[in-house]
Amino acid sequence: MVYPMSSVIELDTMNWEKTVEKAYDPITLLFYSQTCPHCHSIMPYFEEYAEEFKGAVAFARIDVTQNPWIAERYGIMSTPTFAVFCHGRSVAQLVGSVYPALIKKMIEEGLKNAQECAGQSTVIDYEITGYG
């Protein structure tokens, strides 16, 4: 199933580093799989929150079956997994088919703590090459 893009960025190995790891602002992510029925049922809520919080926080999703290297790097063991990233690291995470209200609360907490996260992190400038 293909979802309408709206305000959600589709990530892959080509844009992951720039969009997530080198981003200054927080980003809310959905790690999903096309074969995950729970991902399909929760996706409309994720899209809704992307519209609701548009301009305040970025939203993106990544298909873990198409990008297993990223899923492995961040220890994603099941889908759906929701995460708030700040300066390339996960600062909040929800795993599984959770109540949509919990996702919204995680986003709100991420926004509330965004300045603190940005102020208390030192970005390490490096590039992911895939050559270990």
Secondary structure, 3 states (H helix, E strand, C coil): CCCCCCCEEEECCCCHHHHHHCCCCCEEEEEECCCCHHHHHHHHHHHHHHHHCCCCCEEEEEECCCCHHHHHHCCCCCCCEEEEEECCEEEEEEECCCCHHHHHHHHHHHHHCHHHHHHCCCCCCCCCCCCC
